[in-house]
Amino acid sequence: MNTSKTHVLSQLSQFTGTEYYYPLWPKVLLTDGTKYLAETVGCYWLMDAIASHVMHLPNNEGFTSCSLTCANASGNLVITDGNGNTLAKQRIPYTDFPFGEMSLYACRNEDKWVILLPSEY
């Protein structure tokens, strides 16, 4: 990562809403903020992991809260319905993700999922 953690976190807080949607998968989109995060810290793998889980959720699930916690170069991804009900979990055996934790949302928009920062919701 070429920029400091503090700078990245400061930049992330600037994203409120999005101007563009960027295709990650055919039915999964990134917002300006999540694209910035993925490019800046090299975590497209996180976006792929979230996408791989939300694509298999039932149609009645339209919102998810996605939390990554990292320690000792490994991590845990937990996806919930936002009300504490776990929908998916994934152990990440190795990561150089620069933050101890990160929360993102994934929302269904018709037939596509959008991964976004909480500030963009």
OpenMM code with the backbone's topology and positions (N, CA, C; nanometers):
from openmm import Vec3, app, unit

residues = "MET ASN THR SER LYS THR HIS VAL LEU SER GLN LEU SER GLN PHE THR GLY THR GLU TYR TYR TYR PRO LEU TRP PRO LYS VAL LEU LEU THR ASP GLY THR LYS TYR LEU ALA GLU THR VAL GLY CYS TYR TRP LEU MET ASP ALA ILE ALA SER HIS VAL MET HIS LEU PRO ASN ASN GLU GLY PHE THR SER CYS SER LEU THR CYS ALA ASN ALA SER GLY ASN LEU VAL ILE THR ASP GLY ASN GLY ASN THR LEU ALA LYS GLN ARG ILE PRO TYR THR ASP PHE PRO PHE GLY GLU MET SER LEU TYR ALA CYS ARG ASN GLU ASP LYS TRP VAL ILE LEU LEU PRO SER GLU TYR".split()
positions = [
    Vec3(0.0848, -0.1171, 0.0000),
    Vec3(0.0000, 0.0000, 0.0000),
    Vec3(0.0891, 0.1230, 0.0000),
    Vec3(0.0676, 0.2099, -0.0967),
    Vec3(0.1524, 0.3272, -0.1140),
    Vec3(0.1124, 0.4459, -0.0273),
    Vec3(-0.0075, 0.4458, 0.0247),
    Vec3(-0.0525, 0.5572, 0.1078),
    Vec3(-0.0734, 0.5080, 0.2506),
    Vec3(-0.0740, 0.6011, 0.3442),
    Vec3(-0.0866, 0.5630, 0.4846),
    Vec3(-0.2287, 0.5169, 0.5161),
    Vec3(-0.2396, 0.4362, 0.6213),
    Vec3(-0.3709, 0.3892, 0.6673),
    Vec3(-0.4605, 0.5066, 0.7024),
    Vec3(-0.4046, 0.6042, 0.7706),
    Vec3(-0.4814, 0.7214, 0.8115),
    Vec3(-0.5358, 0.7950, 0.6905),
    Vec3(-0.4529, 0.8096, 0.5873),
    Vec3(-0.4960, 0.8779, 0.4655),
    Vec3(-0.6089, 0.8005, 0.3979),
    Vec3(-0.5960, 0.6689, 0.3889),
    Vec3(-0.6996, 0.5877, 0.3247),
    Vec3(-0.8304, 0.5988, 0.4021),
    Vec3(-0.8241, 0.5870, 0.5345),
    Vec3(-0.9456, 0.5993, 0.6153),
    Vec3(-1.0094, 0.7372, 0.5997),
    Vec3(-0.9266, 0.8393, 0.5916),
    Vec3(-0.9775, 0.9749, 0.5711),
    Vec3(-1.0465, 0.9860, 0.4358),
    Vec3(-0.9860, 0.9288, 0.3338),
    Vec3(-1.0459, 0.9313, 0.2001),
    Vec3(-1.1776, 0.8531, 0.1980),
    Vec3(-1.1801, 0.7372, 0.2636),
    Vec3(-1.3015, 0.6560, 0.2647),
    Vec3(-1.4182, 0.7304, 0.3273),
    Vec3(-1.3908, 0.8113, 0.4286),
    Vec3(-1.4990, 0.8850, 0.4949),
    Vec3(-1.5597, 0.9922, 0.4046),
    Vec3(-1.4917, 1.0256, 0.2957),
    Vec3(-1.5409, 1.1266, 0.2022),
    Vec3(-1.6481, 1.0730, 0.1074),
    Vec3(-1.6605, 0.9403, 0.0971),
    Vec3(-1.7554, 0.8814, 0.0039),
    Vec3(-1.8948, 0.8765, 0.0657),
    Vec3(-1.9854, 0.9539, 0.0082),
    Vec3(-2.1258, 0.9531, 0.0496),
    Vec3(-2.2075, 0.9445, -0.0782),
    Vec3(-2.2668, 0.8307, -0.1013),
    Vec3(-2.3326, 0.8081, -0.2293),
    Vec3(-2.2283, 0.7710, -0.3333),
    Vec3(-2.2714, 0.7496, -0.4555),
    Vec3(-2.1789, 0.7143, -0.5618),
    Vec3(-2.2243, 0.7787, -0.6916),
    Vec3(-2.1301, 0.8080, -0.7783),
    Vec3(-2.1636, 0.8618, -0.9098),
    Vec3(-2.1683, 0.7518, -1.0147),
    Vec3(-2.0886, 0.6475, -0.9955),
    Vec3(-2.0785, 0.5401, -1.0943),
    Vec3(-2.0867, 0.4051, -1.0260),
    Vec3(-2.1242, 0.3066, -1.1021),
    Vec3(-2.1204, 0.1673, -1.0578),
    Vec3(-2.0235, 0.0935, -1.1487),
    Vec3(-1.9333, 0.0166, -1.0886),
    Vec3(-1.8279, -0.0518, -1.1626),
    Vec3(-1.8523, -0.2020, -1.1563),
    Vec3(-1.8576, -0.2682, -1.2706),
    Vec3(-1.8823, -0.4126, -1.2685),
    Vec3(-1.7652, -0.4886, -1.2061),
    Vec3(-1.7986, -0.5748, -1.1135),
    Vec3(-1.7012, -0.6666, -1.0549),
    Vec3(-1.7252, -0.8047, -1.1154),
    Vec3(-1.8487, -0.8472, -1.1092),
    Vec3(-1.8975, -0.9695, -1.1713),
    Vec3(-2.0167, -0.9290, -1.2568),
    Vec3(-2.0678, -1.0179, -1.3403),
    Vec3(-2.1827, -0.9773, -1.4224),
    Vec3(-2.3011, -0.9237, -1.3429),
    Vec3(-2.3235, -0.9719, -1.2219),
    Vec3(-2.4369, -0.9246, -1.1423),
    Vec3(-2.3947, -0.8659, -1.0088),
    Vec3(-2.2699, -0.8192, -1.0012),
    Vec3(-2.2199, -0.7549, -0.8793),
    Vec3(-2.1463, -0.6276, -0.9200),
    Vec3(-2.1819, -0.5183, -0.8539),
    Vec3(-2.1241, -0.3879, -0.8840),
    Vec3(-2.0535, -0.3305, -0.7620),
    Vec3(-1.9526, -0.2479, -0.7870),
    Vec3(-1.8855, -0.1717, -0.6824),
    Vec3(-1.9236, -0.0255, -0.6965),
    Vec3(-1.9243, 0.0449, -0.5861),
    Vec3(-1.9479, 0.1892, -0.5863),
    Vec3(-1.8134, 0.2603, -0.5985),
    Vec3(-1.8180, 0.3923, -0.6045),
    Vec3(-1.6932, 0.4703, -0.6079),
    Vec3(-1.6053, 0.4366, -0.4874),
    Vec3(-1.6674, 0.4272, -0.3703),
    Vec3(-1.5910, 0.4028, -0.2474),
    Vec3(-1.5298, 0.2642, -0.2402),
    Vec3(-1.6066, 0.1618, -0.2763),
    Vec3(-1.5513, 0.0265, -0.2682),
    Vec3(-1.4479, 0.0023, -0.3774),
    Vec3(-1.4651, 0.0671, -0.4914),
    Vec3(-1.3624, 0.0566, -0.5963),
    Vec3(-1.2333, 0.1230, -0.5485),
    Vec3(-1.2463, 0.2398, -0.4856),
    Vec3(-1.1295, 0.3081, -0.4306),
    Vec3(-1.0587, 0.2190, -0.3277),
    Vec3(-1.1358, 0.1609, -0.2376),
    Vec3(-1.0776, 0.0725, -0.1365),
    Vec3(-1.0060, -0.0447, -0.2019),
    Vec3(-1.0719, -0.1123, -0.2958),
    Vec3(-1.0135, -0.2289, -0.3614),
    Vec3(-0.8839, -0.1939, -0.4336),
    Vec3(-0.8832, -0.0820, -0.5032),
    Vec3(-0.7631, -0.0411, -0.5771),
    Vec3(-0.6516, 0.0068, -0.4844),
    Vec3(-0.6872, 0.0835, -0.3833),
    Vec3(-0.5863, 0.1466, -0.2979),
    Vec3(-0.5151, 0.0467, -0.2081),
    Vec3(-0.5885, -0.0461, -0.1489),
    Vec3(-0.5244, -0.1415, -0.0576),
    Vec3(-0.5119, -0.2813, -0.1185),
    Vec3(-0.5523, -0.2957, -0.2444),
    Vec3(-0.5357, -0.4246, -0.3126),
    Vec3(-0.6255, -0.5334, -0.2561),
    Vec3(-0.7522, -0.5011, -0.2375),
    Vec3(-0.8411, -0.6007, -0.1766),
    Vec3(-0.9584, -0.6380, -0.2672),
    Vec3(-0.9319, -0.6539, -0.3959),
    Vec3(-1.0369, -0.7075, -0.4823),
    Vec3(-1.0771, -0.8467, -0.4350),
    Vec3(-0.9866, -0.9166, -0.3688),
    Vec3(-1.0182, -1.0494, -0.3147),
    Vec3(-1.1335, -1.0406, -0.2139),
    Vec3(-1.1396, -0.9316, -0.1365),
    Vec3(-1.2475, -0.9135, -0.0401),
    Vec3(-1.3806, -0.8928, -0.1126),
    Vec3(-1.3781, -0.8119, -0.2173),
    Vec3(-1.4996, -0.7888, -0.2954),
    Vec3(-1.5464, -0.9195, -0.3595),
    Vec3(-1.4518, -0.9988, -0.4109),
    Vec3(-1.4858, -1.1292, -0.4698),
    Vec3(-1.5451, -1.2232, -0.3657),
    Vec3(-1.4878, -1.2220, -0.2454),
    Vec3(-1.5383, -1.3097, -0.1392),
    Vec3(-1.6823, -1.2716, -0.1030),
    Vec3(-1.7076, -1.1437, -0.0880),
    Vec3(-1.8436, -1.0986, -0.0576),
    Vec3(-1.9380, -1.1387, -0.1709),
    Vec3(-1.8967, -1.1111, -0.2942),
    Vec3(-1.9799, -1.1440, -0.4101),
    Vec3(-2.0114, -1.2930, -0.4160),
    Vec3(-1.9131, -1.3761, -0.3863),
    Vec3(-1.9342, -1.5210, -0.3954),
    Vec3(-2.0401, -1.5693, -0.2977),
    Vec3(-2.0575, -1.4996, -0.1876),
    Vec3(-2.1587, -1.5383, -0.0895),
    Vec3(-2.2957, -1.4777, -0.1196),
    Vec3(-2.2996, -1.3495, -0.1516),
    Vec3(-2.4303, -1.2853, -0.1700),
    Vec3(-2.5019, -1.3358, -0.2947),
    Vec3(-2.4270, -1.3789, -0.3944),
    Vec3(-2.4890, -1.4292, -0.5177),
    Vec3(-2.5737, -1.5535, -0.4923),
    Vec3(-2.5482, -1.6239, -0.3819),
    Vec3(-2.6197, -1.7482, -0.3526),
    Vec3(-2.7280, -1.7311, -0.2458),
    Vec3(-2.7545, -1.6076, -0.2057),
    Vec3(-2.8576, -1.5842, -0.1052),
    Vec3(-2.9957, -1.5914, -0.1690),
    Vec3(-3.0965, -1.6297, -0.0898),
    Vec3(-3.2325, -1.6334, -0.1438),
    Vec3(-3.2788, -1.4938, -0.1868),
    Vec3(-3.3754, -1.4903, -0.2760),
    Vec3(-3.4255, -1.3627, -0.3298),
    Vec3(-3.4843, -1.2706, -0.2240),
    Vec3(-3.5281, -1.3252, -0.1109),
    Vec3(-3.5867, -1.2392, -0.0079),
    Vec3(-3.4801, -1.1658, 0.0737),
    Vec3(-3.3540, -1.2007, 0.0556),
    Vec3(-3.2453, -1.1274, 0.1221),
    Vec3(-3.2017, -1.0146, 0.0299),
    Vec3(-3.2207, -0.8914, 0.0730),
    Vec3(-3.1856, -0.7781, -0.0104),
    Vec3(-3.0794, -0.6889, 0.0491),
    Vec3(-3.0389, -0.7171, 0.1730),
    Vec3(-2.9395, -0.6347, 0.2418),
    Vec3(-2.8500, -0.7252, 0.3233),
    Vec3(-2.7195, -0.6997, 0.3177),
    Vec3(-2.6263, -0.7720, 0.4046),
    Vec3(-2.5243, -0.6752, 0.4626),
    Vec3(-2.4797, -0.7080, 0.5809),
    Vec3(-2.3691, -0.6389, 0.6458),
    Vec3(-2.2510, -0.7345, 0.6425),
    Vec3(-2.1388, -0.6883, 0.5885),
    Vec3(-2.0219, -0.7744, 0.5668),
    Vec3(-1.9071, -0.7216, 0.6518),
    Vec3(-1.8617, -0.8016, 0.7470),
    Vec3(-1.7568, -0.7575, 0.8391),
    Vec3(-1.6338, -0.8454, 0.8254),
    Vec3(-1.5220, -0.7807, 0.8014),
    Vec3(-1.3933, -0.8497, 0.7971),
    Vec3(-1.3149, -0.8094, 0.9201),
    Vec3(-1.2675, -0.9074, 0.9956),
    Vec3(-1.1774, -0.8802, 1.1073),
    Vec3(-1.0468, -0.9531, 1.0799),
    Vec3(-0.9357, -0.8849, 1.1024),
    Vec3(-0.8036, -0.9406, 1.0716),
    Vec3(-0.7116, -0.9313, 1.1922),
    Vec3(-0.6323, -1.0353, 1.2099),
    Vec3(-0.5283, -1.0375, 1.3126),
    Vec3(-0.4276, -1.1451, 1.2736),
    Vec3(-0.3023, -1.1217, 1.3004),
    Vec3(-0.1963, -1.2199, 1.2752),
    Vec3(-0.1970, -1.2707, 1.1317),
    Vec3(-0.2164, -1.1794, 1.0362),
    Vec3(-0.2101, -1.2082, 0.8927),
    Vec3(-0.3181, -1.3038, 0.8437),
    Vec3(-0.4271, -1.3168, 0.9190),
    Vec3(-0.5411, -1.3954, 0.8724),
    Vec3(-0.6679, -1.3174, 0.9056),
    Vec3(-0.7798, -1.3653, 0.8549),
    Vec3(-0.9019, -1.2904, 0.8788),
    Vec3(-1.0256, -1.3769, 0.8793),
    Vec3(-1.1347, -1.3174, 0.9204),
    Vec3(-1.2661, -1.3805, 0.9196),
    Vec3(-1.3645, -1.2845, 0.8561),
    Vec3(-1.4374, -1.3344, 0.7580),
    Vec3(-1.5431, -1.2582, 0.6942),
    Vec3(-1.6757, -1.3147, 0.7432),
    Vec3(-1.7601, -1.2274, 0.7957),
    Vec3(-1.8931, -1.2678, 0.8424),
    Vec3(-1.9952, -1.1799, 0.7715),
    Vec3(-2.0925, -1.2451, 0.7105),
    Vec3(-2.1990, -1.1746, 0.6405),
    Vec3(-2.3286, -1.2019, 0.7145),
    Vec3(-2.3953, -1.0933, 0.7562),
    Vec3(-2.5214, -1.1058, 0.8297),
    Vec3(-2.6315, -1.0317, 0.7546),
    Vec3(-2.7529, -1.0493, 0.8026),
    Vec3(-2.8666, -0.9787, 0.7428),
    Vec3(-2.8837, -0.8389, 0.8014),
    Vec3(-2.7906, -0.7958, 0.8846),
    Vec3(-2.7990, -0.6653, 0.9479),
    Vec3(-2.8736, -0.6680, 1.0799),
    Vec3(-2.9369, -0.7803, 1.1100),
    Vec3(-3.0108, -0.7973, 1.2352),
    Vec3(-2.9472, -0.9042, 1.3233),
    Vec3(-2.8216, -0.9351, 1.2976),
    Vec3(-2.7509, -1.0330, 1.3790),
    Vec3(-2.7632, -1.1768, 1.3335),
    Vec3(-2.8371, -1.2022, 1.2257),
    Vec3(-2.8502, -1.3388, 1.1742),
    Vec3(-2.7413, -1.3652, 1.0715),
    Vec3(-2.6548, -1.4611, 1.1012),
    Vec3(-2.5428, -1.4924, 1.0129),
    Vec3(-2.5917, -1.5651, 0.8881),
    Vec3(-2.5500, -1.5126, 0.7733),
    Vec3(-2.5853, -1.5723, 0.6451),
    Vec3(-2.4692, -1.6520, 0.5855),
    Vec3(-2.3458, -1.6085, 0.6153),
    Vec3(-2.2268, -1.6770, 0.5631),
    Vec3(-2.1055, -1.6382, 0.6464),
    Vec3(-2.0098, -1.7296, 0.6493),
    Vec3(-1.8806, -1.7054, 0.7149),
    Vec3(-1.7709, -1.7605, 0.6257),
    Vec3(-1.6563, -1.6947, 0.6285),
    Vec3(-1.5415, -1.7460, 0.5546),
    Vec3(-1.4139, -1.7116, 0.6298),
    Vec3(-1.3321, -1.8100, 0.6484),
    Vec3(-1.1999, -1.7905, 0.7086),
    Vec3(-1.1039, -1.7521, 0.5974),
    Vec3(-1.0259, -1.6479, 0.6182),
    Vec3(-0.9239, -1.6042, 0.5231),
    Vec3(-0.7893, -1.6459, 0.5818),
    Vec3(-0.7266, -1.7513, 0.5283),
    Vec3(-0.6050, -1.8038, 0.5916),
    Vec3(-0.4864, -1.7075, 0.5890),
    Vec3(-0.4789, -1.6230, 0.4867),
    Vec3(-0.3718, -1.5237, 0.4825),
    Vec3(-0.4248, -1.3952, 0.4205),
    Vec3(-0.3905, -1.2839, 0.4832),
    Vec3(-0.4209, -1.1533, 0.4250),
    Vec3(-0.3214, -1.0496, 0.4746),
    Vec3(-0.2923, -0.9549, 0.3871),
    Vec3(-0.2116, -0.8398, 0.4281),
    Vec3(-0.2998, -0.7145, 0.4362),
    Vec3(-0.4303, -0.7366, 0.4550),
    Vec3(-0.5240, -0.6255, 0.4660),
    Vec3(-0.4752, -0.5317, 0.5762),
    Vec3(-0.4669, -0.4023, 0.5485),
    Vec3(-0.3995, -0.3119, 0.6422),
    Vec3(-0.4801, -0.2704, 0.7644),
    Vec3(-0.6097, -0.3039, 0.7689),
    Vec3(-0.6925, -0.2614, 0.8810),
    Vec3(-0.7358, -0.3813, 0.9629),
    Vec3(-0.7490, -0.3634, 1.0908),
    Vec3(-0.7922, -0.4711, 1.1786),
    Vec3(-0.9355, -0.5135, 1.1537),
    Vec3(-1.0156, -0.4190, 1.1091),
    Vec3(-1.1538, -0.4533, 1.0760),
    Vec3(-1.2073, -0.3562, 0.9713),
    Vec3(-1.3058, -0.4054, 0.8979),
    Vec3(-1.3700, -0.3257, 0.7940),
    Vec3(-1.5120, -0.3759, 0.7781),
    Vec3(-1.6057, -0.2842, 0.7704),
    Vec3(-1.7457, -0.3196, 0.7469),
    Vec3(-1.7899, -0.2624, 0.6136),
    Vec3(-1.8575, -0.3437, 0.5365),
    Vec3(-1.9162, -0.3035, 0.4096),
    Vec3(-2.0588, -0.3534, 0.4063),
    Vec3(-2.1366, -0.3027, 0.3142),
    Vec3(-2.2719, -0.3511, 0.2915),
    Vec3(-2.2804, -0.4076, 0.1505),
    Vec3(-2.3743, -0.4969, 0.1316),
    Vec3(-2.4105, -0.5424, -0.0022),
    Vec3(-2.5622, -0.5383, -0.0100),
    Vec3(-2.6132, -0.4687, -0.1096),
    Vec3(-2.7576, -0.4509, -0.1257),
    Vec3(-2.8002, -0.4983, -0.2634),
    Vec3(-2.9139, -0.5647, -0.2660),
    Vec3(-2.9693, -0.6078, -0.3943),
    Vec3(-3.0397, -0.4890, -0.4599),
    Vec3(-3.0115, -0.4704, -0.5872),
    Vec3(-3.0771, -0.3683, -0.6673),
    Vec3(-3.1322, -0.4389, -0.7908),
    Vec3(-3.2589, -0.4757, -0.7847),
    Vec3(-3.3247, -0.5573, -0.8860),
    Vec3(-3.2520, -0.6903, -0.8981),
    Vec3(-3.1837, -0.7173, -1.0091),
    Vec3(-3.1177, -0.8473, -1.0257),
    Vec3(-2.9673, -0.8403, -1.0006),
    Vec3(-2.9186, -0.7283, -0.9491),
    Vec3(-2.7755, -0.7119, -0.9231),
    Vec3(-2.7522, -0.6819, -0.7749),
    Vec3(-2.6312, -0.7119, -0.7301),
    Vec3(-2.5876, -0.6754, -0.5957),
    Vec3(-2.4905, -0.5588, -0.6078),
    Vec3(-2.4972, -0.4667, -0.5121),
    Vec3(-2.4061, -0.3532, -0.5058),
    Vec3(-2.3316, -0.3620, -0.3738),
    Vec3(-2.1984, -0.3628, -0.3801),
    Vec3(-2.1150, -0.3614, -0.2593),
    Vec3(-2.0765, -0.2166, -0.2350),
    Vec3(-2.1024, -0.1688, -0.1122),
    Vec3(-2.0813, -0.0284, -0.0832),
    Vec3(-2.0271, -0.0061, 0.0568),
    Vec3(-1.9692, 0.1105, 0.0764),
    Vec3(-1.9252, 0.1530, 0.2087),
    Vec3(-2.0483, 0.1914, 0.2908),
    Vec3(-2.0434, 0.1775, 0.4224),
    Vec3(-2.1562, 0.2219, 0.5045),
    Vec3(-2.1913, 0.3694, 0.4812),
    Vec3(-2.0922, 0.4534, 0.4565),
    Vec3(-2.1194, 0.5953, 0.4321),
    Vec3(-2.1884, 0.6209, 0.2991),
    Vec3(-2.1885, 0.5216, 0.2108),
    Vec3(-2.2545, 0.5366, 0.0810),
    Vec3(-2.3982, 0.4835, 0.0833),
    Vec3(-2.4395, 0.4242, 0.1944),
    Vec3(-2.5727, 0.3653, 0.2031),
    Vec3(-2.6797, 0.4711, 0.2085),
] * unit.nanometer
topology = app.Topology()
chain = topology.addChain("A")
for resn in residues:
    res = topology.addResidue(resn, chain)
    for name in ("N", "CA", "C"):
        topology.addAtom(name, app.Element.getBySymbol(name[0]), res)
